[in-house]
Amino acid sequence: MGLKAGVRRFVAAVGVLAAVTGVASGASASADPAPGLEYVNLGDSFSAGSGVSPMVAGTPFECWQSERNFAHIVAAERGYRLTDVSCGGATTQDFYEAQYQSTRPQLEALTPTTELVTLMIGGNNNSTFAGAMARCIGAMVSNPGAFEPCRVQNASGLSDPVVNETYPALVTALRDIHARSPRAQVVIAGYPWLLPASGSCSPQMPLAEGDVSYLRDLQATLNDAVRRAAAETDSTFVDMSQVSEGRDGCKPAAERLVEPMLFANQPVPVHPNAAGERALADQVLAAIGQ
């Protein structure tokens, strides 16, 4: 595939991505929740399962919430009463403000009788995922043949906001969840690996070879921020790094948990596929009651 054709494919894919993404654990005293309990799912497109068909009937189209996201799987298998307000593109700010005219602040779904809360959040704060991917693909296009142009151009400029801004926002959000639902076990999941630790990922992920590890390091920084925020707030952290190792968006379709930027098998690229949401559900199910 020629460079111009590849760029055109990238522009189309990143348009969908931007529309959806918006450009160890703390111990819990909760007992294993009983069938029929009140369960609330919050978060972004990874939590909503955006791109995994079918969408939940009656939910805002902008949220791209899937009937087969991990929360719906958990609720169906345990018989929980689920209220799912996860929405593609959400940041922690959307816990407090309406993200769209058709939505309400996500924290309003919580009540004093809520017994289980799950969430994935943080990847859209500071446009960590979509913004970094766009910058690094742009760096590759602008510097053909360079080994790691995005790392050279940005250094710690992409990870510093995660440490300095996203982490405290996560702590605040988790504390507010506990305050609204003091009886609830709060389970926050990290993000499954989007990229391998090293090596080329072309053409599925049009990145310079050295920038694959650069973006992987950025995701590791984000997942560590989620882990530390969970520990700080007595929330339960679900670590997706081990189960998703070797199953990133660069792997064959039958093996991967996340779809690539190009040639994705679902309408939302660089997001978990059905197998990815199933893997998330399995890890969340194992964490409930811990």
WOWOBEL-V308637 format. One line per field, one symbol per residue. psi: psi as a letter, one per 40 degrees, with the letter a starting at -180 (. if undefined). A space follows every 50 residues. Layout:
psi->???
//
This chain:
psi->hiddddddddddddddddddeg.iihiiehihiiieihhhhiaadddefh ehiiihheihdddfhiefiddddddddefihhhheihheiiddeddihdi deiihdeeeiieehehhiihiddehefdcddddddddddddegheidgdd ddddbeddddddddddddddddddddddddgeeihhhhiihihdiidiii fiedggiiddedddddddddddddddddddddefihhhhedddehefaee iidediehiidififiehifiiaddddddddddddddhe.
//
